[in-house]
Amino acid sequence: MNTAMHIVLRLAAIFTIAFVVSSIAMKLDEEKEAERRSADAEFIRGLREICEQQNGKACEELAFAYDIGRKSLERDDTRALEYALKACDFGNAQGCVHGGNILSDDNPALQDFVKALGIYERGCKLGNPVACGSLGTLYEDGLGTPRDFAVAGSYYEMACGAGEVKGCYYLGLLYHKNLLRDDAGRARKLFRQSCMSGIRQACSVYEQSGNDAGNPDAGSGMSGSR
């Protein structure tokens, strides 16, 4: 056998082995993927059964799975909302927040600020400070309810007092913009608190409010952007 033929045969053998190895690896990957999907399906079935036993945490887990397409599920905002509302009905405050967020989002098929208001109220009563802060935003912006800065401030106060630092920041903005009683000192304390807790916007507003302390019109230029 000449050298050229020998080289051709060796290359053919190498390519054949590589193809076989690649095929085996692909088959193993497919089997692993099938096993994963089967395990995911079993997990989701179990969650549904537990959710139907009025377990709010399981319902919220399902809502989260549908919201982000977890555990081999396709993303489905409608199903996510369905399970978030079930979670809220079963006393899971995070489910109330989740449901309210979906109802307040930009999806025109699901957006319903009036319903979101009621869902956030449930979550706030269940002690979730994020739900309280979200209620403040709806009242401040007049979404699903007439605009009411005093009520917005009371919900921000509740959120802030329970550790939701965004509530502190938004409450500070209401004071700073004179939408509540004029209390620049209170606003600065809230901005400082928010800044120290990691709200970067609060840091710049805190510095600006100090620089403008002698300017009675300083608050009127605030955009209130979030």
C-alpha atoms as one frame of an Amber mdcrd trajectory, in Angstrom:
protein
   0.000   0.000   0.000   1.472   3.316  -0.980   1.893   6.176   1.488  -0.898
   8.319   0.046  -3.453   5.515   0.311  -2.317   4.790   3.857  -2.879   8.422
   4.823  -6.344   8.434   3.211  -7.385   5.302   5.102  -6.095   6.687   8.397
  -8.004   9.945   7.865 -11.148   8.005   6.979 -10.813   5.965  10.164 -10.308
   9.130  12.231 -13.374  10.799  10.696 -15.449   7.645  11.258 -14.442   7.464
  14.922 -15.137  11.193  15.368 -18.580  10.788  13.789 -19.423   7.834  16.037
 -18.250   9.674  19.155 -20.207  12.777  18.130 -23.350  10.691  17.508 -23.032
   9.000  20.900 -22.525  12.354  22.621 -25.556  13.799  20.831 -27.692  10.833
  21.831 -26.570  11.172  25.459 -27.408  14.888  25.380 -30.852  14.132  23.973
 -31.447  11.536  26.666 -30.355  13.986  29.382 -32.619  16.673  27.935 -35.553
  14.233  27.856 -34.850  13.259  31.471 -34.676  16.933  32.480 -37.960  17.756
  30.769 -39.602  14.743  32.386 -38.345  15.821  35.808 -39.523  19.395  35.156
 -42.974  18.165  34.127 -43.204  16.056  37.285 -42.140  19.032  39.391 -44.781
  21.285  37.807 -47.482  18.618  38.288 -46.542  18.400  41.945 -46.683  22.179
  42.352 -50.130  22.306  40.749 -51.422  19.644  43.119 -50.024  21.476  46.157
 -51.339  24.820  44.863 -54.843  23.363  44.541 -54.623  22.457  48.232 -54.650
  26.229  48.866 -50.928  26.483  49.344 -50.099  30.061  48.389 -46.361  29.487
  48.192 -46.769  26.707  45.619 -49.105  28.900  43.562 -46.567  31.738  43.588
 -43.835  29.297  42.517 -46.007  28.391  39.525 -46.654  32.053  38.751 -42.908
  32.712  38.783 -42.235  29.675  36.568 -44.740  30.884  33.955 -43.502  34.473
  34.232 -39.914  33.690  33.258 -40.317  30.409  31.374 -38.742  28.276  34.088
 -38.845  24.478  34.411 -39.376  23.882  30.666 -42.516  26.047  30.626 -43.162
  28.579  27.895 -43.562  32.135  29.161 -47.250  32.835  29.665 -48.319  36.080
  31.368 -51.941  34.969  31.559 -51.096  31.765  33.445 -48.590  33.646  35.594
 -51.329  36.086  36.592 -53.787  33.255  37.251 -51.452  31.566  39.719 -50.268
  34.830  41.293 -53.882  35.751  42.070 -54.492  32.287  43.508 -51.432  32.721
  45.692 -52.779  36.071  46.879 -56.203  34.554  47.578 -54.482  31.898  49.691
 -52.700  34.521  51.788 -49.322  34.701  50.052 -48.328  38.377  50.087 -45.647
  37.942  47.417 -48.333  36.531  45.131 -50.298  39.756  45.643 -47.268  41.827
  44.670 -46.618  39.599  41.654 -50.227  39.785  40.504 -50.349  43.549  40.985
 -47.152  43.960  38.993 -48.541  41.981  36.062 -51.786  43.976  36.144 -49.771
  47.218  36.207 -47.420  46.198  33.400 -47.549  47.312  29.777 -49.384  44.236
  28.457 -52.639  45.786  27.167 -54.461  42.449  27.349 -53.876  42.200  31.108
 -53.406  45.781  32.306 -56.016  46.715  34.901 -54.998  49.369  37.432 -58.270
  49.166  39.363 -57.772  45.447  39.934 -54.085  46.015  40.688 -55.074  48.491
  43.384 -57.188  45.871  45.155 -54.486  43.204  44.846 -51.781  45.495  46.235
 -54.117  46.427  49.112 -54.375  42.756  50.038 -50.616  42.385  49.937 -50.125
  45.503  52.037 -52.594  44.245  54.647 -50.672  40.962  54.690 -47.603  42.961
  55.692 -45.659  43.186  52.435 -43.949  46.620  52.290 -43.421  46.420  48.502
 -47.195  46.129  48.062 -47.656  49.203  50.268 -45.118  51.157  48.230 -46.798
  50.089  44.976 -50.109  51.354  46.327 -48.428  54.680  47.011 -47.315  54.864
  43.382 -50.837  54.188  42.071 -52.307  56.902  44.304 -49.537  59.357  43.447
 -49.942  58.820  39.704 -53.746  58.508  39.756 -53.794  55.021  38.247 -56.956
  53.064  39.010 -57.955  55.715  41.535 -58.163  59.519  41.769 -54.772  61.091
  42.454 -54.281  61.608  46.171 -50.861  62.647  47.461 -51.850  62.342  51.109
 -52.919  58.722  50.689 -49.826  58.045  48.565 -47.687  59.483  51.332 -49.343
  57.307  53.971 -48.580  54.157  51.954 -45.015  55.264  51.292 -44.694  55.876
  55.027 -45.889  52.338  55.744 -43.481  50.905  53.190 -40.581  52.957  54.502
 -41.303  52.028  58.112 -41.294  48.341  57.153 -37.901  48.559  55.474 -38.772
  49.226  51.822 -36.249  51.997  51.117 -37.842  52.995  47.795 -40.870  53.990
  49.860 -38.619  56.309  51.870 -37.247  57.852  48.682 -40.669  58.396  47.091
 -42.016  59.849  50.330 -39.051  62.222  50.402 -39.874  63.347  46.874 -43.448
  64.181  47.880 -42.137  66.385  50.677 -39.426  67.877  48.478 -41.910  68.820
  45.749 -44.327  70.284  48.337 -46.982  67.757  47.391 -47.298  67.070  51.097
 -46.823  69.702  53.801 -43.633  71.736  53.406 -41.014  69.815  55.357 -37.579
  70.125  53.743 -35.880  68.699  56.833 -37.985  65.541  56.700 -37.285  65.196
  52.985 -33.520  65.420  53.532 -33.643  62.791  56.280 -35.541  60.451  53.970
 -33.141  61.081  51.087 -30.155  60.453  53.352 -31.738  57.239  54.644 -32.457
  56.080  51.096 -28.999  57.017  49.898 -27.325  55.067  52.705 -29.506  52.077
  51.777 -28.307  52.055  48.171 -30.829  54.211  46.260 -28.422  56.135  44.042
 -30.970  58.710  42.857 -31.559  59.655  46.491 -27.885  60.536  46.927 -27.914
  63.156  44.172 -31.243  64.592  45.337 -29.918  64.712  48.920 -26.887  66.715
  47.806 -28.997  68.986  45.620 -31.532  69.633  48.385 -28.675  70.748  50.634
 -27.298  73.110  47.995 -30.750  74.588  47.373 -31.676  74.928  51.054 -31.966
  78.676  50.717 -33.914  78.632  47.474 -37.713  78.445  48.049 -38.291  77.375
  44.432 -35.765  74.518  44.445 -38.367  71.787  44.738 -40.502  72.901  41.826
 -37.981  71.714  39.223 -37.964  68.091  40.344 -39.093  65.694  37.663 -39.966
  62.888  40.054 -38.696  60.371  37.504 -38.179  56.843  38.808
